[in-house]
Amino acid sequence: MRDFGRRAVAAVASTAVLAGVTGFTGAPYAGAAGAKGTDTLRADVAAVRKAGGGEVKVLAETSGGGRSARARAGAGAKVPWEARFRAASTTKTFTAVVALQLAAEKRLSLDDTVEKWLPGVVSGNGNDGSRITVRDLLRQTSGLFDYTEDPEVAAALRDFEAHRYDTTPARAYVALAMRHAPEFVPRPGKTRWAYSNTNYLLLQMIAEKAGGLPWREQVEHRVIAPLGLRQTSVGGANPFLPGPHARVTVPGPDGKPMDVTEHSLQHTADSAVISSTRDLGTFFRALMAGELLPEAQLDEMRRTVPRTGDPDDLAAWPHGGYGLGIRETPLSCGGRYWHHEGDGLGSYTRTGVTADGRRAVTVSVTSDGGVPDQVRLNKATRALVDHALCRPAPAPTRSRDS
């Protein structure tokens, strides 16, 4: 699994953790009044804290169906209840929704080739846009080189202070990717899979042609405004996080803590969404409940392919397949949940929503300057999500600090 910013921060340790849990028919964890469910939530957050290296701040929230409860804990200043963070690659699900809405409106087809929409853009070094479809881009089966692995991008991220306010256009990043041969070329009847951020930059460019508006505006008009996501925005040239938020600190080149909270680097369709635990829960519940896509397009989104040939991704997510901008993972209590992670510059996002959209969970991990064990962090967050989505709904409770 590769994501924007992972070369700049090889790993992140001492972390601030926000865990928000939401659900339409009652909170997956019991409320904040000392019930068994809250004990489980606290234990899970403690496990995430330990996996991240300790020294964390935790916010846990459950809501839905007229029921809500939340609790927070941690040394020093408390994490704001409605903290914003960069959702990183969780952005890809937003981008997929835009593309699928355009397909529903017959403005594009999932079987359209990249060459049809972007003549000559995907070419050279064995790259061939005439053999890659919109569906391939969405489900990560294009085989295209991941632009975040290009040496120029890696060097710019290492020299963060010099490039903090860069806003390199998507087209320029795609051009960097075209300097490299593809990992594979799609062939009829044979599906291979490899995670590449380049796919979603091409989707941005196609959506802008098909939809007649900048990608950012389409996300705002098609997703954010209809769902009333008041704590969600799309990052652009403005480097600042809006609203309350935690500071993001990573190890600098000299080994000393470096504050990376403000930057413009994540501004494209693979990583630009800024949100909160509450809003991401609302987004994923609405998506699975059919509020954003017609049934045919939602079915397309949930039609998965096996994740083959990417050891890093399989280590991070050992079970389940990949649909159109969304992952599938089995639940320990039966059934499955849908989600998309985000790993950016010192910020990690983990999500989960039940197949019926009735319950969702969001976990945001924000670096406070250290280096965590990524395998342990993923294991701990997967356990938290699984417990949240499997636990029966409790009686309503009031909110309080814990």
C-alpha positions in Angstrom: 0.0 0.0 0.0 1.5 3.3 -1.0 0.1 6.8 -0.3 1.0 10.4 -0.6 3.6 11.5 1.9 4.9 8.1 3.0 8.3 8.8 1.6 8.4 12.1 3.6 7.5 10.3 6.8 8.7 6.7 6.6 6.7 6.1 9.8 5.0 8.1 12.5 5.1 7.4 16.2 3.9 9.4 19.2 0.4 10.0 18.0 -2.8 11.9 18.8 -5.7 9.6 18.1 -9.3 10.5 17.4 -11.8 7.6 17.2 -15.3 8.6 16.1 -18.0 6.0 16.0 -21.4 6.7 14.4 -24.5 4.7 13.5 -28.1 5.1 12.3 -29.7 2.6 14.7 -27.7 3.1 17.8 -24.0 3.4 18.8 -21.9 0.3 18.2 -20.2 0.8 21.5 -22.2 1.4 24.7 -22.3 5.0 26.0 -19.8 6.9 28.2 -21.4 5.9 31.5 -19.0 3.1 32.3 -20.9 0.3 30.4 -19.1 -2.7 29.0 -19.1 -1.2 25.5 -17.3 1.9 26.6 -14.7 -0.3 28.3 -14.1 -2.1 25.0 -13.7 1.2 23.2 -11.3 2.5 25.8 -9.3 -0.7 25.5 -9.2 -0.5 21.7 -8.1 3.1 21.8 -5.4 2.2 24.3 -4.2 -0.5 21.9 -4.0 2.0 19.0 -2.1 4.4 21.4 0.4 1.6 22.2 0.8 0.7 18.6 1.5 4.3 17.8 4.1 4.7 20.4 2.0 6.2 23.3 1.6 9.9 24.2 -1.8 10.1 22.5 -5.0 12.1 22.8 -8.2 10.2 22.2 -11.7 11.3 21.2 -14.4 8.6 20.9 -17.9 9.3 19.6 -21.0 7.3 18.9 -24.2 8.7 17.4 -27.2 7.9 15.3 -30.9 7.0 15.7 -31.2 9.7 18.4 -28.5 8.1 20.5 -25.0 9.6 21.1 -22.1 9.3 23.5 -18.5 10.5 23.3 -15.5 10.5 25.6 -12.0 11.8 25.3 -8.7 11.3 27.2 -5.1 12.2 27.0 -2.4 14.2 28.7 -2.1 17.9 28.0 -4.6 19.9 26.0 -7.7 17.9 25.0 -8.3 17.2 21.3 -11.1 19.4 20.1 -14.4 17.5 19.8 -14.8 18.4 16.1 -11.1 18.3 15.1 -10.3 18.5 11.3 -7.6 16.4 9.7 -6.3 15.6 6.2 -8.1 12.4 5.2 -5.4 11.6 2.6 -6.4 8.6 0.4 -9.9 8.3 1.9 -10.3 11.1 -0.6 -10.4 8.4 -3.3 -13.9 7.3 -2.3 -15.1 10.9 -2.8 -13.5 10.9 -6.2 -15.1 7.6 -7.1 -18.5 8.9 -6.1 -18.1 11.8 -8.5 -17.0 9.5 -11.4 -19.9 7.1 -10.7 -22.4 10.0 -10.6 -21.1 11.2 -14.0 -21.5 7.6 -15.3 -25.1 7.5 -14.0 -25.7 10.8 -15.8 -24.3 9.2 -19.1 -21.6 11.8 -19.2 -19.0 9.1 -19.2 -18.9 5.3 -19.3 -16.8 3.1 -17.0 -15.7 1.3 -20.2 -14.4 4.5 -21.8 -10.6 4.4 -22.3 -8.3 7.0 -20.9 -7.2 7.7 -24.4 -10.7 8.8 -25.4 -10.8 11.5 -22.7 -7.1 12.4 -22.5 -5.5 11.8 -25.9 -1.8 11.2 -25.7 -1.5 11.7 -21.9 -0.9 8.1 -21.0 1.8 7.1 -23.5 5.5 6.3 -23.9 7.7 3.8 -22.0 5.1 1.0 -22.6 2.2 3.0 -21.2 -1.0 2.9 -23.4 -4.1 4.8 -22.5 -6.1 3.0 -25.2 -5.9 -0.2 -23.1 -6.9 1.3 -19.7 -10.5 2.1 -18.9 -12.1 4.4 -16.3 -13.1 1.2 -14.4 -9.4 0.2 -14.3 -8.5 3.6 -12.8 -11.2 3.3 -10.2 -10.4 -0.3 -9.1 -6.5 0.1 -9.3 -6.1 -2.4 -12.2 -4.4 0.0 -14.7 -0.8 -1.1 -13.8 0.4 2.5 -14.0 3.4 3.6 -12.0 2.6 5.4 -8.8 3.8 9.0 -9.1 4.5 9.2 -5.4 7.4 6.7 -6.0 9.1 9.0 -8.5 12.5 10.2 -7.3 11.6 13.9 -7.9 8.5 13.6 -5.7 10.4 11.7 -3.0 13.2 14.4 -3.0 10.7 17.2 -2.8 9.0 15.6 0.2 12.3 15.1 2.0 13.0 18.8 1.5 9.6 19.6 3.0 10.3 23.2 4.1 11.3 24.2 0.5 8.2 22.6 -1.0 5.6 23.1 1.7 3.4 25.4 -0.4 3.8 23.6 -3.8 0.7 23.0 -5.8 2.0 20.9 -8.7 -0.9 20.2 -11.2 -2.3 16.7 -11.5 -1.2 16.7 -15.2 2.5 17.3 -14.2 2.4 14.5 -11.7 1.0 12.2 -14.4 3.8 13.2 -16.7 6.3 12.2 -14.1 4.6 8.8 -13.9 4.8 8.4 -17.6 8.6 8.4 -17.4 8.3 5.0 -15.9 7.2 1.7 -17.5 4.0 0.4 -16.1 4.0 -2.5 -13.7 1.7 -4.3 -16.2 -0.6 -3.6 -19.1 -4.3 -4.6 -18.7 -5.3 -7.5 -20.9 -8.8 -8.7 -21.7 -10.0 -11.5 -19.4 -7.0 -11.1 -17.1 -7.3 -8.7 -14.1 -4.2 -7.7 -12.1 -4.2 -5.2 -9.2 -1.7 -2.7 -7.9 -2.3 0.4 -5.9 -1.3 3.6 -7.7 -2.2 7.2 -6.9 -1.7 8.1 -10.5 -5.0 6.5 -11.3 -6.9 9.0 -9.3 -5.1 12.0 -10.8 -6.3 10.7 -14.2 -9.8 10.4 -12.8 -9.6 14.0 -11.7 -8.7 15.1 -15.2 -11.4 13.0 -16.8 -14.1 14.1 -14.3 -13.2 17.7 -15.1 -13.7 17.2 -18.8 -16.9 15.1 -18.4 -18.4 17.2 -15.7 -17.4 20.7 -17.0 -16.2 21.9 -13.6 -13.0 21.6 -11.6 -12.8 18.3 -9.6 -12.8 20.3 -6.3 -16.1 22.0 -7.1 -17.7 18.8 -8.2 -16.9 17.2 -4.8 -18.4 20.2 -3.1 -21.5 20.3 -5.2 -22.1 16.5 -5.5 -21.1 15.3 -2.0 -20.3 17.9 0.6 -23.2 20.2 0.1 -26.0 17.6 -0.4 -24.9 15.7 2.8 -24.4 18.9 4.8 -20.8 18.0 5.7 -20.0 21.3 7.4 -16.7 20.0 8.8 -15.5 18.8 5.4 -13.6 20.8 2.7 -11.2 20.1 -0.2 -7.7 21.4 0.4 -6.2 23.5 -2.3 -3.5 26.2 -2.4 -4.6 27.3 1.1 -2.2 25.5 3.4 -4.2 25.9 6.6 -6.5 23.4 8.3 -9.9 25.1 8.9 -11.5 24.9 12.3 -10.2 23.1 15.3 -7.4 20.6 14.8 -4.4 18.9 16.4 -0.9 19.9 15.4 0.9 17.4 13.2 4.6 16.8 14.0 7.0 14.4 12.3 10.8 13.7 12.6 12.6 16.3 10.5 15.8 15.8 8.5 17.9 16.6 11.6 15.9 14.2 13.7 14.2 17.0 15.6 10.4 17.4 15.6 9.1 19.3 12.5 5.6 20.8 12.4 3.9 19.8 9.1 0.4 20.9 10.0 0.3 23.6 7.3 1.1 22.7 3.7 -0.5 22.6 0.2 1.0 19.3 -1.0 -2.2 17.2 -0.7 -4.4 19.1 -3.1 -5.3 16.6 -5.8 -8.0 13.9 -6.2 -6.0 11.2 -4.5 -5.6 13.0 -1.2 -7.1 16.5 -0.8 -10.2 16.0 1.4 -10.1 17.6 4.9 -12.8 16.3 7.3 -13.7 15.1 10.8 -14.6 11.8 12.3 -18.2 12.8 12.4 -18.5 13.9 8.8 -16.6 10.8 7.4 -19.1 8.6 9.3 -22.0 10.5 7.7 -20.4 10.3 4.3 -19.8 6.5 4.4 -23.3 5.8 5.9 -25.0 7.8 3.2 -22.9 6.1 0.5 -23.9 2.6 1.6 -27.5 3.6 2.3 -27.8 4.6 -1.4 -28.1 8.4 -0.8 -25.2 9.3 -3.2 -25.4 6.8 -6.0 -28.2 4.9 -7.9 -28.4 1.2 -7.2 -26.6 0.2 -10.4 -23.6 2.4 -9.7 -23.4 1.4 -6.0 -23.4 -2.2 -7.2 -20.6 -1.4 -9.5 -18.7 0.3 -6.7 -19.0 -2.9 -4.5 -18.0 -5.3 -7.3 -14.5 -6.2 -6.0 -11.3 -7.7 -7.5 -8.7 -9.6 -5.6 -5.7 -7.5 -4.5 -2.8 -9.4 -6.2 0.9 -8.5 -6.6 1.2 -5.8 -4.0 2.9 -7.2 -0.8 2.8 -4.0 1.1 -1.0 -3.6 0.6 -1.7 -7.2 1.4 0.3 -6.8 4.7 -1.7 -3.8 5.6 -5.1 -5.3 4.6 -4.7 -9.1 4.6 -8.3 -9.9 3.8 -10.9 -8.7 1.3 -11.0 -7.1 -2.2 -11.0 -3.7 -3.8 -14.0 -2.2 -5.5 -14.3 1.2 -7.2 -12.5 3.5 -4.8 -13.5 1.4 -1.8 -12.2 -1.7 0.1 -14.1 -4.7 1.4 -13.1 -6.5 4.6 -14.9 -9.3 6.4 -16.3 -8.8 9.9 -15.5 -11.2 12.8 -19.3 -11.4 13.5 -20.2 -12.2 9.9 -20.8 -10.2 6.8 -18.4 -7.5 5.7 -17.7 -3.8 6.0 -16.5 -1.2 3.5 -13.8 1.4 3.9 -10.8 3.3 2.6 -7.8 4.3 4.5 -5.6 7.4 4.2 -1.9 7.7 5.0 -0.5 11.2 4.5 2.0 13.6 6.0 1.8 12.6 9.6 -2.0 11.9 9.4 -3.6 8.5 9.2 -7.3 7.8 8.6 -9.1 4.5 9.1 -12.8 4.1 8.3 -15.5 1.4 8.3 -19.2 1.2 7.4 -21.6 -1.8 7.5 -23.0 -3.0 4.2 -26.4 -1.5 5.0 -25.0 1.9 6.0 -26.5 1.6 9.5 -23.2 1.9 11.5 -19.9 3.5 10.7 -16.6 4.1 12.5 -13.7 6.6 11.8 -10.3 6.6 13.3 -7.8 9.5 12.8 -4.2 9.1 13.9 -2.1 12.3 14.0 1.7 12.2 14.4 3.2 13.9 17.5 6.8 13.5 16.4 7.7 9.8 16.6 7.9 6.7 14.5 5.2 3.9 15.0 5.2 0.4 13.9 2.9 0.5 10.9 1.9 -3.1 11.0 0.9 -2.9 14.7 -0.9 0.4 14.1 -3.0 -1.2 11.3 -3.7 -4.3 13.3 -4.9 -2.2 16.3 -7.2 0.1 14.1 -8.6 -2.9 12.3 -9.6 -4.4 15.7 -11.2 -1.2 16.8 -13.3 -0.9 13.6 -14.3 -4.6 13.8 -15.4 -4.3 17.5 -17.3 -1.0 16.7 -19.3 -2.5 13.8 -20.0 -5.9 15.5 -21.1 -4.7 18.9 -24.9 -4.5 19.5 -26.4 -1.1 19.9 -26.7 0.2 23.5 -29.3 2.3 25.3 -29.0 6.1 24.8 -26.5 7.8 27.1 -25.3 11.3 27.7 -21.8 12.6 26.7 -19.1 13.2 29.2 -15.3 13.4 29.4 -13.5 10.3 30.6 
